[in-house]
Amino acid sequence: MNTYFFVLTFLFLFSHSLATSNKNAEQNFIQCLINSPQLTTPITTSIYTPSNSSFPSVLQAYIRNLRFNESTTPKPTIIVTALDLSHVQASILCAKKHKLHMKTRSGGHDYEGLSYVSNDPFFILDLFNFRSVNVSIEDETAWVQTGATLGEVYYRIAEKSKIHGFPAGVCPTVGVGGHISGAGYGNMMRKYGLTVDNVVDAELVNVDGKLLNRETMGEDLFWAITGGGGVSFGVVISYKIKLVRVPPSVTVFQVRRISEPNVTNVAHRWLQVADKLDENLFIRMVFDVVNDTNGEKTIRASFPSLFLGNSTALINIMNQSFPELGLRLSDCQEMNWTQSVLWYYNFPPNSPDSTLLSRIPRSLTHLKRKSDYVKRPISKTGLRSIFKKMIELERPVLTFNPYGGRMAEISEFAKPFPHRAGNIAKIQYAADWPEDGVDVANRYVNLTRVLFAYMTPFVSKSPREAFLNYRDLDIGVNNNGKNSFDEGKVYGVKYFKETNFKRLVKVKTMVDPDNFFRNEQSIPTLPSVSWK
């Protein structure tokens, strides 16, 4: 009995001591921030703790996945909403000094919440105030801070020119920081490649609190933060992007097919031609489960598309290369490029360009995402079996994004992103649900895992490749302990393939040897033994 009470007393005192130690570290960190010699403007009003009434709203303002907005979700101990560069520098140096884990958030669209959730005590460095977009049409570039949204970037470009754009994503509220550093893509990637294929410079604060640009950071680090995820290497402040030319008028269409034989035939043909079509044409293929006219579950195939040209030229291309889709002139709509972004994201017709400036998503939901790559066309038999499995599960939605064009022309080693030639398409698995609760989330996440497992015969192998910006903790988690390198290699090779992962590790070891910039899927440092 005495032993029992001794153990209880010990555990109580230990936990109390640990909590006190953490609290002291947080208070010391805050004092360090306030008194930091790096500061050029006061930081006090940028510091939020749970005792501040605004803390919940500041935290939740950029949570885009409600799966990580539950009462049980681990919360940060502090949020620093940096107002200028000195706040970023002070946050890094003080966090290092007081050994406080830092999470950097720019837009919050990371699918696993890695920028604002951790099981370890942590604070958030939030960059939403870093949102300037300075466009120079004269040299066709723009300096874009990482807290800006894609919508803000598109709007600022359109203010200056109707014949320029940038090949990035179609969701306007996505933050620039994570999107670009993880090699984000959009509807123009078959023409112009990825975001990172059109980045010419960057500014980053390193682990020593120094501001670096491409020249001073060197080509290895610049390479790493253009596709390898910036959060493993420092805090990226801004990117200098190269604008691309777009026609004054582009063409969009949305075609849907429901009857099973028609869906199978059209999908099979899409897999044969989508990556070989004119590079100005991007046709997604989306499968979801709907009710047919008899109330029975069936597969619907949708084909939302963008063509960088007029509808007459588009119809000629489709009649020659993809007549199976049955595209008609009446299916096509011509509009300028910014309007095509709004159309693609299902905004009402004729919404003003200023709609792109809203930083509030049209809707929020609980979600899970996964990714795959298709290297060979799937047979009609294979497609039918996939459709049967989807109907059985009802979720998730499968979206096939076509490659080819410019994507096939760029070396897999040019950027950390290696998924170039040889891929027909990238698949996104998307499960959304409205209900709160861990049990509900586990059910829908499991449905996604079941379909992912079922897709194994139809997708890439050795490794089964994955897309960094579709973060997926199912493919590996790093505890950042003594096995950090081995744990990191599990997911790292899937995201980057072996050669690029090896180079990323070497860069990481060079610029952040103590692994200050880390998360559950960050790039690890080299172990003491050589690469095997």
C-alpha positions in Angstrom: 0.0 0.0 0.0 2.8 2.4 0.9 4.5 1.6 -2.4 1.2 2.4 -4.3 0.9 5.8 -2.6 4.6 6.4 -3.2 4.2 5.8 -6.9 1.1 8.0 -7.1 3.0 10.8 -5.3 6.0 10.5 -7.5 3.8 10.6 -10.7 1.9 13.7 -9.4 5.1 15.5 -8.5 6.8 14.6 -11.8 3.8 15.7 -13.9 3.5 18.9 -11.8 7.2 19.6 -12.3 7.0 18.9 -16.0 4.0 21.3 -16.4 5.8 24.0 -14.3 8.9 23.6 -16.5 6.9 23.9 -19.7 5.1 27.0 -18.3 8.4 28.6 -17.3 9.9 27.9 -20.8 6.8 29.6 -22.4 7.1 32.6 -20.1 10.8 32.9 -20.7 10.1 32.6 -24.5 7.6 35.5 -24.3 10.0 37.7 -22.4 12.7 36.8 -24.9 10.5 37.9 -27.7 9.5 41.2 -26.0 13.1 42.1 -25.2 14.7 40.7 -28.4 17.4 43.0 -29.9 16.2 41.9 -33.4 13.0 43.8 -33.1 12.4 46.9 -35.2 8.8 47.2 -34.1 7.1 46.1 -30.8 5.9 42.5 -30.8 3.6 42.5 -27.8 0.4 42.9 -29.7 1.3 40.0 -31.9 1.6 37.5 -29.0 -1.5 35.4 -28.2 -1.8 33.0 -25.3 -4.8 30.9 -24.2 -5.5 33.5 -21.6 -6.2 36.1 -24.3 -9.8 36.2 -25.4 -8.8 36.4 -29.1 -6.7 33.3 -28.9 -9.4 30.8 -30.2 -10.4 33.1 -33.1 -6.8 33.7 -34.1 -6.1 29.9 -34.0 -9.3 28.9 -35.9 -9.1 31.7 -38.5 -6.8 29.6 -40.7 -7.8 26.1 -39.8 -9.1 24.7 -43.1 -9.7 21.1 -42.1 -12.3 20.8 -39.4 -10.9 17.4 -38.5 -8.3 19.4 -36.6 -10.7 21.8 -34.9 -12.1 19.4 -32.3 -12.0 20.0 -28.6 -9.6 17.1 -28.4 -7.2 18.6 -30.9 -3.8 19.6 -29.3 -3.6 23.4 -29.2 -0.5 25.6 -29.3 0.6 27.3 -26.1 1.4 30.6 -28.0 0.6 32.1 -31.4 2.8 34.8 -32.8 1.2 36.7 -35.7 4.3 38.3 -37.0 4.0 41.8 -38.4 7.4 42.2 -39.9 10.7 40.4 -40.6 12.1 41.1 -37.2 9.2 39.3 -35.5 10.1 36.2 -37.5 13.8 36.4 -36.7 13.1 36.9 -33.0 10.7 34.0 -32.9 13.3 31.6 -34.4 16.1 32.8 -32.1 14.0 32.8 -28.9 12.5 29.4 -29.7 15.9 28.0 -30.2 17.2 29.5 -27.0 14.3 28.2 -24.9 13.8 24.9 -26.9 10.3 25.5 -27.9 8.9 23.7 -30.9 7.8 26.0 -33.7 5.1 25.4 -36.3 5.0 27.8 -39.3 1.6 28.5 -40.9 0.9 30.5 -44.0 -2.5 29.4 -45.3 -3.6 26.4 -43.2 -4.7 24.2 -46.2 -2.2 21.5 -45.3 -4.3 18.4 -45.2 -2.9 16.9 -42.0 -2.8 20.1 -40.0 1.0 20.0 -39.6 1.3 23.8 -39.5 -1.0 24.1 -36.4 -1.2 20.7 -34.6 1.4 18.7 -32.7 1.4 16.2 -29.8 4.4 18.0 -28.4 4.2 21.5 -26.7 4.5 24.0 -29.5 3.8 27.5 -30.7 2.6 28.8 -34.1 4.4 31.4 -36.1 1.6 32.7 -38.2 2.5 34.6 -41.4 -1.0 35.7 -42.6 0.1 39.4 -42.2 2.9 38.7 -44.8 0.6 39.2 -47.8 2.1 41.8 -50.2 2.1 41.0 -53.9 4.3 43.4 -56.0 3.8 42.8 -59.8 6.2 44.0 -62.4 4.7 43.6 -65.9 7.8 45.2 -67.4 9.9 42.1 -66.6 7.0 39.7 -66.1 7.7 38.9 -62.5 6.2 39.4 -59.1 7.5 39.3 -55.5 4.8 37.4 -53.5 4.9 37.1 -49.7 4.1 33.6 -48.4 1.1 34.7 -46.3 -0.7 35.9 -49.5 -3.4 33.7 -51.0 -3.5 32.5 -54.5 -6.6 34.5 -55.1 -4.7 37.7 -54.1 -1.9 36.8 -56.4 -4.2 36.3 -59.4 -6.1 39.5 -58.6 -3.0 41.6 -58.4 -1.7 40.2 -61.7 -5.1 40.9 -63.4 -4.9 44.5 -62.1 -1.8 45.1 -64.2 -2.5 42.8 -67.2 -5.2 40.7 -68.8 -2.7 38.6 -70.7 -0.6 37.3 -67.7 -1.2 34.7 -65.1 0.6 32.2 -62.9 0.3 28.4 -63.1 -0.9 27.6 -59.6 -4.0 26.1 -57.9 -7.7 26.9 -58.4 -8.6 27.3 -54.8 -8.2 31.1 -54.1 -7.8 30.8 -50.3 -4.7 28.6 -50.4 -1.7 30.2 -48.9 1.3 30.9 -51.1 3.9 29.5 -48.7 2.9 25.9 -48.5 1.6 25.8 -52.0 4.7 26.9 -53.8 7.3 25.3 -51.5 5.5 21.9 -51.9 5.4 22.2 -55.8 1.8 23.3 -56.1 0.1 22.8 -59.5 -2.9 24.1 -61.4 -4.8 23.9 -64.7 -1.9 25.4 -66.7 0.7 22.8 -65.6 0.7 21.0 -69.0 1.6 24.3 -70.6 3.9 25.9 -68.1 4.8 23.2 -65.5 4.4 23.7 -61.7 4.7 26.7 -59.5 8.3 25.9 -58.7 9.2 25.7 -62.3 8.3 29.4 -62.5 10.1 30.7 -59.3 13.3 32.7 -59.9 14.2 33.9 -56.4 13.2 33.6 -52.8 13.8 35.2 -49.4 14.2 32.9 -46.3 15.1 33.4 -42.7 17.4 30.6 -41.6 18.0 28.9 -38.3 20.4 31.7 -37.3 17.8 34.4 -37.9 19.5 35.6 -41.1 17.6 36.8 -44.2 18.9 35.1 -47.3 18.0 35.3 -51.0 18.8 33.0 -53.8 22.4 34.3 -54.2 23.2 34.2 -50.5 21.5 30.9 -49.7 23.1 29.1 -52.6 21.5 26.9 -55.3 21.2 23.8 -53.1 19.0 25.5 -50.5 17.1 27.3 -53.2 16.5 24.0 -55.0 15.3 22.4 -51.7 12.7 25.1 -50.9 11.2 25.0 -54.4 9.5 21.6 -54.1 10.9 20.1 -51.0 8.8 22.0 -48.5 10.1 25.2 -47.0 9.3 24.4 -43.4 12.1 21.8 -43.2 14.8 24.4 -44.0 13.7 27.8 -42.6 10.9 30.4 -42.8 10.3 31.4 -46.4 9.2 35.1 -46.5 8.6 35.5 -50.2 9.0 34.1 -53.6 9.8 35.9 -56.8 7.6 34.3 -59.5 7.8 34.4 -63.2 4.5 35.4 -64.8 3.3 33.4 -67.8 1.3 34.6 -70.9 -2.4 33.7 -71.2 -4.7 34.5 -74.1 -7.2 37.4 -73.6 -9.9 34.7 -73.8 -9.7 31.1 -72.7 -12.3 28.3 -72.9 -13.8 26.2 -70.1 -16.2 23.3 -70.2 -17.7 20.7 -67.8 -19.0 17.5 -69.3 -20.6 14.7 -67.2 -21.4 11.1 -67.9 -23.3 8.7 -65.8 -24.4 5.4 -67.5 -21.8 2.8 -66.6 -20.8 1.6 -70.1 -20.3 5.2 -71.2 -18.3 6.1 -68.1 -16.0 3.1 -68.5 -15.4 3.7 -72.3 -14.8 7.4 -71.9 -12.5 6.9 -68.8 -10.5 4.2 -70.6 -10.0 6.6 -73.5 -9.0 9.5 -71.2 -6.3 7.4 -69.7 -4.9 6.8 -73.2 -4.9 10.4 -74.4 -5.1 12.9 -71.5 -1.3 13.2 -71.2 -0.9 13.4 -75.0 -3.4 16.1 -75.8 -2.4 19.6 -76.9 -0.4 21.2 -74.0 -2.9 24.1 -74.0 -5.6 21.7 -72.9 -6.1 20.4 -69.3 -9.0 17.9 -68.8 -9.5 16.6 -65.3 -11.4 13.4 -64.7 -13.4 13.1 -61.5 -15.4 10.0 -60.3 -18.0 10.2 -57.5 -20.9 8.1 -56.4 -24.5 9.4 -57.2 -28.0 8.1 -57.5 -29.2 7.2 -61.0 -32.8 7.9 -62.1 -33.9 4.7 -60.4 -32.4 5.7 -57.1 -29.6 3.1 -57.5 -25.9 4.0 -56.7 -23.8 4.5 -59.7 -20.6 6.2 -60.8 -20.6 9.7 -62.3 -17.6 10.9 -64.4 -17.0 14.7 -64.6 -14.6 16.4 -66.9 -13.9 20.0 -65.9 -11.4 21.6 -68.3 -9.4 24.6 -69.3 -8.2 25.3 -72.8 -5.8 28.2 -73.4 -7.5 29.2 -76.7 -10.9 29.7 -78.3 -13.8 27.2 -78.5 -13.4 26.6 -82.2 -9.8 25.5 -81.9 -10.8 23.4 -78.9 -13.6 21.6 -80.8 -11.2 20.8 -83.6 -8.7 19.3 -81.1 -11.3 17.2 -79.3 -12.8 15.9 -82.5 -9.4 14.7 -83.6 -8.0 13.4 -80.3 -10.9 12.7 -77.9 -14.2 12.4 -79.8 -15.4 9.8 -77.3 -16.1 12.6 -74.8 -18.7 14.0 -77.2 -17.8 17.7 -76.6 -20.2 20.1 -78.3 -19.7 23.8 -79.0 -22.7 24.5 -76.7 -20.7 22.9 -73.8 -18.0 25.6 -74.1 -17.7 29.0 -72.5 -15.2 31.7 -73.4 -13.9 34.1 -70.7 -10.7 35.7 -69.4 -8.3 33.7 -67.3 -9.2 35.1 -63.9 -12.9 34.4 -64.6 -11.9 30.8 -65.5 -10.4 30.5 -62.0 -13.7 31.6 -60.5 -15.7 29.3 -62.8 -13.5 26.3 -61.9 -14.1 26.9 -58.2 -17.8 27.1 -58.8 -18.4 30.7 -58.0 -21.6 32.2 -59.5 -21.4 33.3 -63.1 -20.0 36.8 -63.7 -18.6 37.1 -60.1 -16.3 40.1 -60.0 -12.5 39.5 -60.0 -12.5 41.0 -56.5 -14.1 37.8 -55.3 -10.6 36.4 -55.5 -9.5 38.7 -52.6 -11.7 36.9 -50.0 -9.5 34.9 -47.6 -12.6 33.1 -46.2 -13.3 29.7 -47.8 -16.8 29.3 -49.3 -17.2 26.3 -47.0 -15.3 24.3 -44.4 -15.5 20.6 -43.8 -13.8 17.6 -42.2 -11.5 16.0 -44.8 -8.9 13.4 -45.6 -6.7 13.4 -48.7 -4.4 10.8 -50.3 -2.5 10.6 -53.6 -1.3 8.2 -56.2 0.3 8.2 -59.6 -0.9 6.3 -62.7 1.9 5.2 -65.1 -0.1 2.8 -67.4 -3.7 3.0 -68.7 -6.1 1.0 -66.5 -8.0 -1.6 -68.4 -11.8 -1.5 -68.8 -12.0 -4.5 -66.5 -9.9 -2.7 -63.9 -12.0 0.4 -64.1 -15.2 -1.6 -63.6 -13.7 -3.2 -60.5 -12.7 0.2 -59.2 -16.2 1.6 -59.8 -17.7 -1.4 -58.0 -15.5 -0.8 -55.0 -16.4 2.9 -55.0 -20.1 2.2 -55.0 -19.6 -0.2 -52.1 -17.8 2.4 -50.1 -19.6 5.5 -51.4 -16.5 7.6 -50.5 -14.0 9.0 -51.4 -14.1 10.9 -54.7 -11.3 10.2 -57.1 -9.8 13.0 -59.2 -7.3 12.3 -62.0 -5.1 15.2 -63.0 -3.4 14.7 -66.4 0.3 15.1 -66.9 2.3 15.2 -70.2 3.1 18.4 -72.1 5.6 20.6 -70.2 5.6 18.2 -67.2 7.2 15.5 -69.3 9.9 17.8 -70.6 11.4 18.8 -67.2 14.0 16.6 -65.5 12.8 14.8 -62.4 16.0 16.2 -60.7 15.4 19.8 -61.7 13.4 20.3 -58.5 12.7 18.0 -55.5 9.4 17.1 -57.1 10.3 14.0 -59.2 6.9 13.0 -60.7 7.4 14.1 -64.3 7.8 12.0 -67.4 6.3 8.5 -67.3 3.2 9.5 -65.4 -0.2 9.7 -67.1 -1.9 11.3 -64.1 -1.9 12.0 -60.4 -4.9 10.8 -58.4 -6.3 12.6 -55.5 -8.5 10.6 -53.0 -10.9 13.1 -51.3 -13.3 12.2 -48.5 -15.3 15.1 -46.9 -17.9 14.8 -44.2 -19.9 17.3 -42.1 -20.1 15.6 -38.7 -17.8 16.4 -35.8 -16.2 13.6 -33.7 -13.2 11.3 -33.7 -15.2 8.2 -34.3 -16.9 9.7 -37.4 -13.5 10.9 -38.7 -12.0 7.4 -38.2 -14.8 5.9 -40.2 -14.4 8.1 -43.2 -10.6 8.1 -43.0 -10.8 4.3 -43.0 -13.0 4.3 -46.1 -10.3 6.3 -47.9 -7.6 3.8 -46.8 -9.7 0.9 -48.0 -10.0 2.4 -51.5 -6.3 3.3 -51.5 -5.4 -0.3 -50.7 -7.7 -1.5 -53.4 -6.0 0.7 -56.0 -2.6 -0.9 -55.4 -2.5 -2.9 -58.6 -3.3 0.1 -60.8 -0.7 2.7 -59.5 3.0 3.3 -59.2 5.2 0.8 -57.4 8.7 0.7 -55.8 8.1 3.3 -54.6 4.4 3.9 -54.5 4.8 7.6 -55.2 2.9 10.4 -53.4 2.5 14.2 -53.7 4.0 16.3 -50.9 1.2 18.9 -51.0 -1.4 16.1 -50.4 0.2 15.5 -47.0 -0.7 12.0 -45.8 0.5 10.7 -42.4 -0.6 7.2 -43.4 2.5 6.8 -45.5 4.9 7.5 -42.6 5.5 9.6 -39.5 8.7 11.0 -38.0 9.0 11.2 -34.3 12.2 13.2 -34.7 14.2 11.0 -32.3 17.1 8.7 -32.7 15.4 7.0 -35.6 14.6 10.2 -37.4 16.5 9.4 -40.6 15.0 5.9 -41.0 11.5 7.2 -40.3 12.0 10.1 -42.7 13.2 7.8 -45.5 9.9 5.9 -45.4 7.8 8.8 -46.6 10.6 10.8 -48.1 11.3 8.3 -50.9 7.6 8.3 -51.7 7.4 12.0 -52.0 10.7 12.7 -53.6 12.1 9.3 -54.8 15.6 8.2 -53.6 18.0 10.6 -55.4 16.0 13.8 -54.6 15.4 12.7 -51.0 19.1 12.0 -50.5 19.9 15.5 -51.8 17.3 17.1 -49.6 18.7 15.3 -46.5 22.2 16.6 -47.3 20.9 20.2 -47.7 18.9 19.8 -44.4 22.0 18.6 -42.6 24.0 21.5 -43.9 21.6 24.3 -43.1 19.8 22.9 -40.0 22.0 20.3 -38.4 20.1 20.3 -35.1 16.8 19.8 -36.7 15.1 22.9 -35.4 12.7 23.1 -38.3 10.8 19.9 -38.0 7.4 18.3 -38.1 5.9 14.9 -38.5 6.9 14.6 -42.1 9.9 17.0 -42.3 13.2 16.2 -44.0 15.5 14.5 -41.5 19.2 15.1 -41.0 21.9 12.6 -42.0 22.6 9.9 -39.5 26.1 9.1 -38.4 26.2 6.2 -40.8 26.4 6.6 -44.6 23.4 6.3 -46.9 22.4 2.7 -47.5 
